[in-house]
Amino acid sequence: MNIPAELKYTKDHEWVKLEGSIATIGITDFAQSELGDIVYVEVETLEESLGQDEVFGTVEAVKTVSDLFLPMTGKIIELNETLDQEPELVNSDPYGSGWMIKVEVSDSAEYDQLLDADAYRALVSA
């Protein structure tokens, strides 16, 4: 299972890469493997400001639909529009071309509260 050390994680299996005040967010390798083949990613919150842990969208797999939770408070400023045509990128490259949204973060202190790679590995190994 791939858990990059440079990212932060949530207990709900989202990952965060913070660069300045912009957070790139997607779901983890563990999450995509548990969901199975991703067939659709829906995010209708572009240009909205949401709080930490609020639902920003859904991911649909062949047999289930799961909510996506925002790891950090902020405004959703960009969607990965490639996922409209190629949702399977979430399965094949969850930390790269399968990213989902970019957020202009309003409280960078929340980043420090997220799980590091070791803590996330312990969570999914339990």
C-alpha angles and dihedrals in degrees: 000000000000115000109164112216094218094063133075124225143204130223085245090062102254120135128214132204110189119201111174105309095336120094121195110206136192140139124280130255088250092054095049091048091051092048096047123207110011111220103171140014116198122193116166096165100087111147090012125123113226136178128242112285094016117134111260098175147320137262119213123206127181093273106020148029120221131191119240115223124208109239095201135029113256151095120297104233104168141025126203095244091184087076090067089071100023111033088156088077086081087064099041100039111011095164097042128029090002095069113131114201145000120222132196098225119223099186113037090179087076088069091068090056093059123097120267120222094269093050091047091048089053090050095053093040094055 
